[in-house]
Amino acid sequence: MKEHLKLYEEKMDKTIDSLMNDYASIRAGRANPHVLDKIKVDYYGTPTPIQQVGNISVPEARMILIQPWEKSLLKSIEKAIQTSDLGINPNNDGTSIRLVFPELTEDRRKELAKDVKKKGEGAKVAIRNIRRDANDTFKKMEKADEISEDDLKDATEKIQKITDKAIEKVEKAVENKTKEILTV
């Protein structure tokens, strides 16, 4: 039974990790190198993450500087950024690429905050589904006489505590990201 609890707890943790990765790619007016995480560059016919083909730095609060290790990659990186959903035009100066993040408008901030909440709700639903699966598994185990009624009650209480903790983490993440976005 303990291994089952651990398994479901790990699934909930993965849901939270996935949410955090989503949040890392949401830009909040200041430059965050993680917005490039999902962008792949054609590197000799292989889609490769930008982080693996050059140096990425944040020289100013609203600028990302990408310095490829090979000059031949400048065009590929520029194209990958333009075709992504980043919504920023890269400035290519022949040796590096600059991404300048414009100040977010009030409307755009509110839109992003709504999106953050929606993703948070999705994560909570996923966590509750994991809890339901766990409870179903424990009920089947009890029906098959693998665990007693008391064990079933104990397991459902433990999975509820794990669920409450996971949902609390999600709510904290939503709150922090919303605050970050709405802070001018």
Salt bridges, closest charged atoms under 4 A:
ASP22 OD1 - LYS38 NZ 3.41
ASP37 OD2 - HIS34 ND1 2.87
GLU78 OE1 - LYS75 NZ 3.81
ASP93 OD2 - ARG98 NH1 2.84
GLU103 OE2 - ARG62 NH1 2.74
GLU103 OE1 - ARG109 NH2 2.99
GLU111 OE2 - ARG108 NH1 2.95
ASP115 OD2 - LYS119 NZ 3.85
GLU121 OE2 - LYS124 NZ 3.23
ASP133 OD1 - ARG132 NH2 3.78
ASP154 OD2 - LYS158 NZ 3.32
GLU157 OE2 - LYS153 NZ 3.34
GLU171 OE2 - LYS124 NZ 3.24
GLU180 OE2 - LYS177 NZ 3.39
